[in-house]
């Protein structure tokens, strides 16, 4: 089953998508400038497509995604100043 909803975080609008997979869900939190993705998706593809993308791991829902730390960034996300180890909640404004 796919769950999709519009959410507001810190006064900014995002689209959140969760799809049940095998042992862990596929998650994406998309802002107007970029997105946070779970470990199912890869940064190599995001770089090839020129996307502002942030990867997180070990997440299972929106709350754990926003409370997690950045595990990887695309080249364009890096150019915005997003770095591995930052809390996702602290960089969401750059993706909105």
C-alpha angles and dihedrals in degrees: 000000000000120000117196127174143156112245135184118219121178091346092305127113123236138168114231123199127186124179124183111236130164113300099345134028127251109239134189128175109192128194127180093265103034147333147243115230135186124241093272088077123062137226094220090069091044090053093049090052094044094240130159097235136165122194125210130179137205095033128138106173144010094277095051089045094055092043094049128094125249110265097183142354137208119240091257092050089051090052088057089056098258112147137187112266096033117126112255090226088061096054101041091097089064091056098045 
